[in-house]
Amino acid sequence: MYITGQQASTGQEQVSKVCLGCICEVASGCNVTIGCDESVCGPFRITWAYWVDAGKPTLNDNAKENAYAQCVNDPYCAARAVQGYMAKFAKDCDGDGNINCYDFLRIHRFGGYGCSGNLNSKYENTFKLCMQTFSKE
Ligand SMILES: *[C@@H]1O[C@H](CO)[C@@H](O)[C@H](O)[C@H]1NC(C)=O
């Protein structure tokens, strides 16, 4: 496959590193040792259904039994799950005419449907500050 320009034909890498980092930050403080709670795991707080929708990325080829938890507790595999999920559900949630990280945050938070809901203001402010801080380099 030949990729020219920034719109890779697979659409797999549309979420930037800064965007991933800030989603991770607001999800858990990007705590990579946070583990699993009742229905979410890992620094991005990913559910089993989210991971399935993301295409069931795996940490390695041997991952079978615990593939979900193994993947989403690993920051890189979890980031691949986010990429996969966004490749499937990307849309303009906030109606500003762009599909960008603010939409990805909403999709991450609310799922692929209903992503135009209201974000908690503390969550939103933490996210904006993160984006401003890390987008400046
Ligand atoms: C990460 O999460 C674990 C488990 O909840 C907790 O014990 C630890 O203190 C957290 N680390 C940070 C840096 O917040």
The ligand as an SDF file (V2000), in Angstrom:
LIG
                    3D

 14 14  0  0  0  0  0  0  0  0999 V2000
   -2.6720    4.3450   39.6070 C   0  0  0  0  0  0  0  0  0  0  0  0
   -3.7240    3.5020   39.9580 O   0  0  0  0  0  0  0  0  0  0  0  0
   -3.4010    2.6220   41.0180 C   0  0  0  0  0  0  0  0  0  0  0  0
   -4.5940    1.6680   41.1890 C   0  0  0  0  0  0  0  0  0  0  0  0
   -5.7870    2.3770   41.3600 O   0  0  0  0  0  0  0  0  0  0  0  0
   -3.1030    3.4300   42.2580 C   0  0  0  0  0  0  0  0  0  0  0  0
   -2.7680    2.5550   43.3320 O   0  0  0  0  0  0  0  0  0  0  0  0
   -1.9470    4.3590   41.9700 C   0  0  0  0  0  0  0  0  0  0  0  0
   -1.7160    5.1870   43.0850 O   0  0  0  0  0  0  0  0  0  0  0  0
   -2.2520    5.2070   40.7520 C   0  0  0  0  0  0  0  0  0  0  0  0
   -1.0700    5.9580   40.3890 N   0  0  0  0  0  0  0  0  0  0  0  0
   -1.0950    7.2720   40.2340 C   0  0  0  0  0  0  0  0  0  0  0  0
    0.1820    7.8750   39.7830 C   0  0  0  0  0  0  0  0  0  0  0  0
   -2.0950    7.9400   40.4250 O   0  0  0  0  0  0  0  0  0  0  0  0
  1  2  1  0
  1 10  1  0
  2  3  1  0
  3  4  1  0
  3  6  1  0
  4  5  1  0
  6  7  1  0
  6  8  1  0
  8  9  1  0
  8 10  1  0
 10 11  1  0
 11 12  1  0
 12 13  1  0
 12 14  2  0
M  END
$$$$
